[in-house]
Structures are given as structure tokens and as C-alpha cells.
């Protein structure tokens, strides 16, 4: 992607998010970084947006799910070192994560290496 296109896209996203966010159906298909993607997704309006209390976890500090259609969506979670994002995560996987005895074990078995977020969708 050309530098000018990235700057234009980034400027457009800043404008939209400063006006209260964009609708989830208007999310860009390409992002220049994971940090930009996470920020944009977190500021958009989704039909389903849930944040889970993860205080019982020693590893996962925060977890959220965002979905336009209530069937699949974005799963974002934070550790003490970084933030991770996955797309195409079924709501059933999110529901299982919320009920898991160990968030880390559930993540390892049902999310890790199964769902990805690519910058060049």
C-alpha cells in the first residue's frame, strides 16, 4: 500500500472515530498495523460488544468480543505484555471462553492457531 493511501486512510479513520466512531459494517478491510486495527475496532459501533471480567486469570488481563451480526466477530484480549486480535471468531467460541475455568487453557485449545487477524485482508 502506498504511503499516501495509508495516510489518507488513517486521516479518514481519525475523522470518523472523532465523530463518535463508525458502524461495524464500514470498517476498512486493510490496516497498517495491529495497533491501528484494534483502536479502530474498539471505537466502532457493533451490535454485540461484550467485555469480560478476567480478574481470575493470571495471564489474560482483559478480553472483549465485537460482532456485527451476532454470529462471528473480533476477539481482542490483553496480557501484561501486549494486545492480541483475532477475527472470524464464532460467538459460540466467545461463549465458551466466558464460561471457561481457565481462560488461558481455553485460548490455547480453541482460539490460538485457529483464528487469525491479517493486516492485508
FENSUL-V199192 format. One record per pair of residues at least 12 apart in sequence whose C-alpha atoms are under 10 Angstrom apart, sorted by the first residue. I is the first residue (numbers start at 0). J is the second residue. Records with the same first field share a line. If there is no record, write none. Layout:
I: J / J
This chain:
0: 29 / 30 / 31 / 119
2: 31
5: 29 / 30 / 31
6: 31
8: 27 / 29 / 30 / 31
9: 30 / 31 / 35 / 39
12: 26 / 27 / 35 / 38 / 39
13: 39
15: 39 / 42 / 43
16: 38 / 39 / 40 / 41 / 42 / 43
17: 42
19: 42 / 43 / 44
20: 39 / 40 / 41 / 42 / 43 / 44
21: 39 / 40 / 42 / 43 / 44 / 45
22: 40 / 42 / 43 / 44 / 45 / 46 / 67
23: 39 / 40 / 41 / 42 / 43 / 44 / 45 / 46 / 65 / 66 / 67 / 68
24: 43 / 44 / 45 / 66 / 67 / 68
25: 43 / 44
26: 39 / 40 / 43 / 44
27: 39 / 40 / 120
28: 117 / 118 / 119 / 120
29: 117 / 118 / 119 / 120
30: 117 / 118 / 119 / 120
31: 118 / 119
32: 117 / 118 / 119
33: 82 / 83 / 84 / 116 / 117 / 118
34: 81 / 82 / 83 / 84
35: 118
36: 84 / 116 / 117 / 118
37: 73 / 74 / 75 / 82 / 83 / 84 / 85
40: 65 / 73 / 75 / 84
41: 63 / 64 / 65 / 73 / 75
43: 65
44: 65 / 66 / 67
45: 64 / 65 / 66 / 67 / 68 / 69 / 72
46: 65 / 66 / 67 / 68 / 69
47: 64 / 65 / 66 / 67 / 68 / 69 / 70 / 71 / 72 / 90
48: 63 / 64 / 65 / 66 / 67 / 69 / 72 / 73
49: 62 / 63 / 64 / 65 / 66 / 74 / 93
50: 62 / 63 / 64 / 65 / 74 / 75 / 76 / 97
51: 63 / 64 / 76 / 93 / 96 / 97
52: 97
53: 76 / 77 / 97 / 101 / 102
55: 100 / 101 / 102
56: 78 / 100 / 101 / 102 / 103
57: 78 / 79 / 101 / 102 / 103
58: 77 / 78 / 79 / 80 / 101 / 102 / 103
59: 76 / 77 / 78 / 79 / 82 / 101 / 102 / 103 / 106
60: 76 / 77 / 78 / 79 / 80 / 82
61: 75 / 76 / 77 / 78 / 79 / 82
62: 74 / 75 / 76 / 77 / 78 / 82 / 83 / 84 / 93 / 96 / 97 / 102
63: 75 / 76 / 77 / 84 / 93 / 97
64: 76 / 84 / 85 / 86 / 88 / 89 / 90 / 93 / 94
65: 86 / 88 / 90 / 93
66: 86 / 87 / 88 / 89 / 90
68: 90
69: 89 / 90 / 91
70: 87 / 88 / 89 / 90 / 91
71: 86 / 87 / 88 / 89 / 90 / 91 / 92 / 93
72: 85 / 86 / 87 / 88 / 89 / 90 / 93
73: 85 / 86 / 87 / 88 / 89 / 90 / 93 / 114 / 115 / 116
74: 86 / 87 / 88 / 89 / 90 / 92 / 93 / 110 / 114 / 115 / 116
83: 115 / 116
84: 114 / 115 / 116 / 117
85: 110 / 111 / 112 / 113 / 114 / 115 / 116 / 117
86: 114 / 115 / 116 / 117
87: 113 / 114 / 115 / 116
88: 109 / 110 / 113 / 114 / 115
89: 114
92: 105 / 106 / 109 / 110
93: 106 / 109 / 110
95: 109
96: 109 / 110
